[in-house]
Amino acid sequence: MPGGRSVDARRFCLENDIVGVGWPVKDLPSGATWEEYSSRADQLYRQRQNRKGWWPALRALQDRMRVGDLVWTRDETGTYLLGRVDGPWSYVFDARHEAADIVNVRKCPWTKIGAADEVPGPVTTSFRGLTLTEVKEPSASLTKLIYNDKVGSRAYQVELGEADLFGLLSAGECEDLVALYLQVELGYCVLPSTAKPSTPAYEFVLRHRESGTKALVQVKSGSESLLVDRYHKAPADVVFLFSARGKYVNRVDESKVKCIEPEEVKNFFFENPALIPERTRRWLEALRGVAP
């Protein structure tokens, strides 16, 4: 474990209502200023490969976080929690913090939220790589609504518009929504067994319920664009492309490759609440001004 820690760092933060990281300077006492710590730590970690890890994490904790900011984490059971930053950066070096390798800290009371189905999709997919990473709008605004609901307060005033829909959905939720749209509105039936990681060029195969026309679909839930001409030779009668931001490149001949406009799927979402999976329906309620 980093720093030879003997205590679970995440559990230590949750039990002590703090958010923090390691990177200690062992002969520096608790209460050191940021200037004292950063100068000594830079000398200690500059020549090590892990400088790329410690510096972004420390700058995020000390500089980018503000009192009142909300922080997501999840525990060893997969339960998600929300913390509210409640104090400035401080350096704490004692036996307990050293054992947990958590010496750069901010006060942060934690509130239990629940399983992944109660969390915005982009939040669940952000738990990769960096120790601390910023969650962008609109998930940040929805996070405030979730916090208000869980703590029973109006700590944050938030308004969400319908245009924020695809920023709230995970990649899987977006695929589900497009699949429902193709089945209900266009008559194509999904073949579930074809949805495999080994076919990255498309999400799944569909058949039209009357004509038997074979179709493929590719879904991009983020800000990525789709190159339309790449799909003209795909092994199907028709290929549906969906870009959540409507970014289609080389869109000329759509006799075979058909681009779905985000507004079409968005309208379907709001007009068919009974068809929407429970998790996604929470975001529908939030977008309509009802806390999830």
Helices and strands as residue ranges (DSSP letters): G 2-4, H 9-15, E 18-21, H 34-45, H 51-59, I 60-64, E 70-74, E 80-84, E 90-91, H 95-100, E 104-107, E 110-114, G 116-118, H 121-124, H 139-151, G 162-164, H 165-168, H 171-186, E 188-191, G 192-194, E 204-208, E 214-220, E 226-227, G 228-231, E 238-243, E 248-249, E 257-260, H 262-271, G 273-275, H 278-287
